[in-house]
Amino acid sequence: MAAGLDPPRPLIREWHTMTPDEQAAEWKALVEWVIWIHDLYELSREERLPLCWPRHPGLVEELRSLKAWRNAVYTSPDTAAAAHTARSWHGELRQTIAATATFWAPTCRAGHKDATVLGEAHPDLAEQWQKVRPPVMASAPTPRPVTASGDEISDADMTTAVAAGHAEPHSRSMPYYARLDGTWWTRSTDGTTWLRCTDPTHHAHLDDTSARMRAADTARDQLDQ
């Protein structure tokens, strides 16, 4: 793929962006995963995970995040490069489970109780909130425009460099890294600029993973032919 700069696919998609079939498949996979996690981590003890979790949208989203994170930790060689990532995941699991009793489902011990829907309880509140302006303080610093430097280039310039063959993406799976003039660059979180990667260890890691992942891309292309 010449451009190679398409945004990476999100690990988690919003429910309202899915088709009904996609929603059904996502929900089935989540329920099966939660059942497995429930048994693996003995969450039946003291009902650490409320059995009414599917009826708490916020808790559902927490569990979806944990599922996506665990999949990345246990299946991606890049995400799991540091051993502490698995340890961090388990810490977050404990935090989420602890929050179920005090935050997500504090009144569900004796049976599920639905939360109040804001639009039903306060139908005029959304309009009132819209009338309140963002809290921009008079004392806030004057914003300064981002200026290009030796460690930063625009997304338009990087896209042009890739199209011209002067730069190449890391791989199809990691298009948010690109190599230009012998240096690795990473796309900023807002997608408007690219920043130079200056850490030699990170550089070496990108060199290695790019070679392996681009070879895997080529092998997949050959199988598809």
C-alpha positions as CSV (number, residue, x, y, z in Angstrom):
1,M,0.0,0.0,0.0
2,A,1.8,3.1,-1.2
3,A,0.4,5.7,1.2
4,G,0.7,3.4,4.2
5,L,-0.5,6.1,6.6
6,D,-4.0,5.1,7.2
7,P,-5.0,5.4,10.9
8,P,-4.5,2.1,12.8
9,R,-7.7,0.2,13.5
10,P,-9.0,0.9,16.9
11,L,-8.7,-1.9,19.5
12,I,-12.2,-1.0,20.7
13,R,-15.0,0.5,18.7
14,E,-18.0,2.4,19.9
15,W,-21.2,0.3,19.9
16,H,-23.1,2.9,17.9
17,T,-20.5,2.7,15.0
18,M,-21.1,-1.1,14.6
19,T,-23.7,-2.9,12.5
20,P,-26.2,-5.1,14.4
21,D,-24.2,-8.2,13.3
22,E,-21.0,-6.6,14.6
23,Q,-22.6,-5.7,17.9
24,A,-23.8,-9.2,18.3
25,A,-20.4,-10.7,17.6
26,E,-18.6,-8.2,19.9
27,W,-21.1,-8.9,22.7
28,K,-20.8,-12.7,22.4
29,A,-17.0,-12.5,22.5
30,L,-17.1,-10.2,25.6
31,V,-19.5,-12.4,27.5
32,E,-17.4,-15.5,26.8
33,W,-14.3,-13.6,27.9
34,V,-15.9,-12.3,31.1
35,I,-17.0,-15.9,32.0
36,W,-13.5,-17.1,31.5
37,I,-12.0,-14.2,33.6
38,H,-14.6,-14.7,36.2
39,D,-13.5,-18.3,36.7
40,L,-9.8,-17.9,36.2
41,Y,-9.5,-15.1,38.8
42,E,-12.1,-16.6,41.2
43,L,-14.4,-13.6,41.0
44,S,-17.3,-15.5,42.5
45,R,-15.7,-15.0,45.9
46,E,-17.8,-12.4,47.7
47,E,-19.4,-11.7,44.3
48,R,-16.5,-9.6,43.4
49,L,-17.9,-9.2,39.9
50,P,-21.7,-8.4,40.1
51,L,-23.7,-10.8,38.1
52,C,-25.6,-7.9,36.8
53,W,-22.5,-6.4,35.1
54,P,-24.1,-6.4,31.6
55,R,-26.7,-3.9,32.9
56,H,-24.1,-1.4,33.9
57,P,-22.8,0.3,30.7
58,G,-19.8,1.9,32.4
59,L,-18.7,-1.4,33.8
60,V,-19.2,-3.0,30.4
61,E,-16.8,-0.5,28.9
62,E,-14.2,-1.1,31.6
63,L,-14.3,-4.8,30.9
64,R,-14.0,-4.2,27.2
65,S,-10.9,-2.1,27.8
66,L,-9.4,-4.9,30.0
67,K,-10.2,-7.5,27.3
68,A,-8.5,-5.4,24.6
69,W,-5.5,-4.6,26.8
70,R,-5.0,-8.3,27.8
71,N,-5.2,-9.4,24.2
72,A,-2.5,-6.9,23.4
73,V,-0.3,-7.9,26.3
74,Y,-0.5,-11.6,25.7
75,T,-0.6,-11.7,21.9
76,S,1.5,-8.8,20.6
77,P,5.3,-9.1,20.8
78,D,5.6,-5.3,20.7
79,T,3.1,-4.5,23.4
80,A,4.4,-7.3,25.6
81,A,8.1,-6.4,25.2
82,A,8.3,-5.3,28.9
83,A,7.3,-7.8,31.5
84,H,5.7,-5.1,33.7
85,T,2.8,-4.7,31.1
86,A,1.2,-8.0,32.3
87,R,1.7,-7.0,35.9
88,S,0.1,-3.6,35.2
89,W,-2.9,-5.3,33.6
90,H,-3.5,-7.4,36.7
91,G,-3.3,-4.3,38.9
92,E,-5.9,-2.6,36.7
93,L,-8.1,-5.7,37.0
94,R,-8.0,-5.5,40.8
95,Q,-8.8,-1.8,40.6
96,T,-11.8,-2.4,38.3
97,I,-13.2,-5.2,40.5
98,A,-12.7,-3.1,43.6
99,A,-14.6,-0.3,42.0
100,T,-17.6,-2.4,41.2
101,A,-18.8,-2.5,44.8
102,T,-18.2,1.2,45.5
103,F,-18.6,2.9,42.1
104,W,-20.4,0.9,39.4
105,A,-22.9,-1.2,41.4
106,P,-22.9,0.0,45.0
107,T,-26.6,-0.8,45.5
108,C,-26.8,-4.2,43.7
109,R,-25.9,-6.6,46.5
110,A,-29.5,-7.4,47.1
111,G,-30.5,-7.2,43.5
112,H,-29.8,-5.0,40.5
113,K,-31.0,-1.4,40.5
114,D,-31.0,0.6,37.3
115,A,-29.3,4.0,37.4
116,T,-31.2,7.2,36.7
117,V,-31.2,8.3,33.0
118,L,-30.4,12.0,32.9
119,G,-32.7,12.8,30.1
120,E,-35.6,11.3,31.9
121,A,-34.9,12.8,35.4
122,H,-33.9,16.2,34.1
123,P,-35.2,16.7,30.6
124,D,-34.0,20.4,30.4
125,L,-30.6,19.9,31.9
126,A,-28.8,19.2,28.6
127,E,-29.9,22.5,27.2
128,Q,-28.8,24.3,30.3
129,W,-25.4,22.7,30.1
130,Q,-25.0,23.7,26.5
131,K,-25.5,27.4,27.5
132,V,-22.5,27.2,29.9
133,R,-19.3,28.0,28.0
134,P,-16.0,26.2,28.4
135,P,-13.9,27.3,31.4
136,V,-11.3,29.4,29.6
137,M,-9.7,31.6,32.3
138,A,-8.5,35.1,31.6
139,S,-5.2,34.1,33.2
140,A,-4.6,31.2,30.8
141,P,-1.4,31.4,28.9
142,T,-1.6,32.7,25.3
143,P,-1.5,29.7,23.0
144,R,1.6,29.6,20.7
145,P,1.4,28.0,17.3
146,V,3.5,24.9,16.8
147,T,6.6,25.6,14.6
148,A,8.5,23.1,12.6
149,S,11.9,22.2,13.8
150,G,14.5,19.6,13.2
151,D,12.6,17.1,15.4
152,E,9.1,17.8,13.9
153,I,7.6,17.7,10.4
154,S,4.0,18.1,9.3
155,D,1.7,15.2,8.4
156,A,1.4,16.6,4.9
157,D,5.2,16.6,4.4
158,M,5.4,13.0,5.7
159,T,2.6,11.8,3.5
160,T,4.3,13.4,0.5
161,A,7.6,11.8,1.4
162,V,6.0,8.3,1.7
163,A,4.2,8.8,-1.7
164,A,7.5,9.8,-3.3
165,G,9.3,6.8,-1.8
166,H,11.6,9.0,0.3
167,A,10.0,7.6,3.5
168,E,8.5,4.2,4.3
169,P,6.0,3.2,7.0
170,H,7.1,0.8,9.7
171,S,4.6,-1.9,8.6
172,R,0.9,-2.2,7.8
173,S,0.2,-3.0,11.5
174,M,2.1,0.0,12.8
175,P,1.6,2.8,10.2
176,Y,2.1,5.5,12.9
177,Y,5.9,5.0,12.7
178,A,7.8,5.9,9.5
179,R,11.5,6.0,8.6
180,L,12.8,9.1,6.8
181,D,16.4,10.0,6.1
182,G,17.6,7.1,8.3
183,T,15.5,8.3,11.3
184,W,12.3,6.9,12.8
185,W,9.4,9.3,13.3
186,T,6.1,8.8,15.1
187,R,2.8,10.4,14.4
188,S,1.5,12.8,17.1
189,T,-1.7,11.9,18.9
190,D,-3.7,14.5,17.1
191,G,-2.3,13.3,13.7
192,T,-1.1,16.7,12.5
193,T,2.6,16.3,12.9
194,W,5.4,13.7,13.1
195,L,8.0,13.7,15.9
196,R,11.5,12.4,15.6
197,C,12.3,9.3,17.7
198,T,15.5,10.1,19.5
199,D,16.0,7.2,21.9
200,P,18.7,4.8,20.4
201,T,17.1,1.8,22.1
202,H,13.7,2.6,20.7
203,H,15.3,3.1,17.3
204,A,16.9,-0.3,17.3
205,H,13.7,-1.9,18.4
206,L,11.8,-0.2,15.5
207,D,14.5,-1.4,13.1
208,D,14.1,-5.0,14.3
209,T,10.3,-5.1,14.4
210,S,9.9,-3.3,11.1
211,A,12.0,-5.9,9.3
212,R,10.1,-8.8,10.9
213,M,6.6,-7.3,10.4
214,R,7.2,-6.1,6.8
215,A,8.4,-9.7,6.0
216,A,5.2,-11.0,7.6
217,D,3.2,-8.5,5.4
218,T,4.9,-9.8,2.3
219,A,4.3,-13.4,3.2
220,R,0.6,-12.7,3.8
221,D,0.4,-10.9,0.4
222,Q,1.9,-13.9,-1.3
223,L,-0.6,-16.3,0.3
224,D,-3.4,-14.1,-0.8
225,Q,-2.3,-14.2,-4.4
